[in-house]
Amino acid sequence: MEIVEEFVLGKAGDPHTCEDAVVVTAGYAAVIDGATDVSGRGHQGRSGGWWAMAACRDVIGCLPADVDAEAAVGALTRELAARAEPGQAAASVTVYSSARREIWQIGDVGFAYRGLPSSVGQPRKLVDRVAASFRAAVIAAEVAAGRISLDRVVEDDPGRLAARALVGRQGSLRNRTGPYGYAAIDGRPVPMSLVVVHPVPGGVDEVILASDGYPVIAETLAESEATLARLLEKDPWCVAELAGTKAVLPGRLSFDDRAYLRIRL
């Protein structure tokens, strides 16, 4: 397994606050995306998402080469539970296991390889789609009323404030089965029915893992960055092609942290 391209950049441009990470060992390659901590509590100057990312990063760094997905999820869960109160910090993690030639997707860190439909490698959980649509509708109403303009993103995003009614509650759906349930490492047991275990076909020689800071995972980092830049310029409010729960706030580089890893198998 060889690193072809690797890149991590925080939405604010500050490595200290970036909640995304890349880990590559002899047996594993992974991208980790710490979840935004809507509580704002944090610990020792770091966000809950950073602490979750760091716990997952440390576990993957010393994970035995022969474990399966369930054992890996258990190890990640136990470590985060030891560092933070279960349910208070969370991270999405996607791991490539060299020994098993499998991708393990816990949450919404995407994966791609040539010929794989994006709907397979970059699924979007239903609760996020609902929140993004609601936020977009609120912003459309504010624009129609003349209270804001799509020409300039404002710090007090009215759609984000309205969507908090759902975003602030969706942690209760994490690691729960059901139509709105989704997986993440948060110190609580992860139902394996929510974890994607994806065998990589024998003819595939390169795999890409990328956090959802990349709306499109292209075959190269340059292409992924170019697509993101074009979409950010076109949709800085993130209500159309980039529809999400937050805009690109003033002074930020993007709507989210991002991490990209391309490996040759």
Buried (B, 14 or more C-beta within 10 A) or exposed (E): BEEEBBBBBBBBEEEEBBBBBBBBBEBBBBBBBBBBBBEEEBBEEBBBBBBBBBBBBBBBEEBEEEBBBEEBBBBBBEBBBEBBEBBBBBBBBBBBBBEBBBBBBBBBBBBBBEEBEEEEBBBBBBBBEBBBEBBBBBBBBBBEEEEBEBEEBBEEBBBBEBBBEBBEEBBEBBBEEEEBBBBBBBBBEBEEEBBBBBEBEEEEEBBBBBBBBBBBBBEEBEEBBEBBEEBBEEBBBBBEEBBBBBBBBEEBBBBBBBBBBBBEB
